[in-house]
Amino acid sequence: MSVESLFREGFLKNIPPSRERAEKSLKVAEKYLSEAKQTMKIGVFEMAIIAAYNSAFHSSRAILFADGIGERAHFAIYEYLKEKHGNFGQALLNAFDMYRKLRHSVAYGLDTKVGKKDAESIVEFAEELLEKVRNYLKIPSSEKEGNAP
C-alpha cells in the first residue's frame, strides 16, 4: 500500500514534527526492551516477544514523530519507512514486518507456539533496531546519560 493511500485512508496523518516525541518514544522502546530481557530470564517467551515487539514499534515510531507523521496502524509504520526511508535498510524493515506479524499471532492467535529461539531472535532484533534508530536520528541513549526509564 502506498504512503499516499495510507494518508487518504487515515492510517497516517500529518502532525507537527517533534524531536521530543521521538526521544520519548525511544525511552519507551528502552523500557520495553529491558522488560523483554527480564521476561526472557524467567522463561515467559510469549511475553518477551510482545515486549520486544513493543520496543521495535516504539523505535520505528520515533522516526515518524521526527518526520511529523502520526500512525493509526502498525503496518502503516512499515509501509511508511519502506517508502520514505528505504536507505534505513530493507532487511531491517522486512524483519520489523515479520515480527509485527509474529507479535499479532502471539497476542491474538489461539494456537501460536513459540520458544526460546523465537524470543531470543526478536529481542536481539529490537536491540539492533533501537541502536540503529538512535544513530539514524542522532539521539543518544538515555542509559548512557544515566536517565534510563
Secondary structure as UniProt FT lines:
FT   HELIX           3..8
FT   TURN            9..10
FT   STRAND          12..14
FT   HELIX           19..41
FT   TURN            42..43
FT   HELIX           45..67
FT   STRAND          69..71
FT   HELIX           74..84
FT   HELIX           86..88
FT   HELIX           90..108
FT   HELIX           116..137
FT   TURN            142..146
//
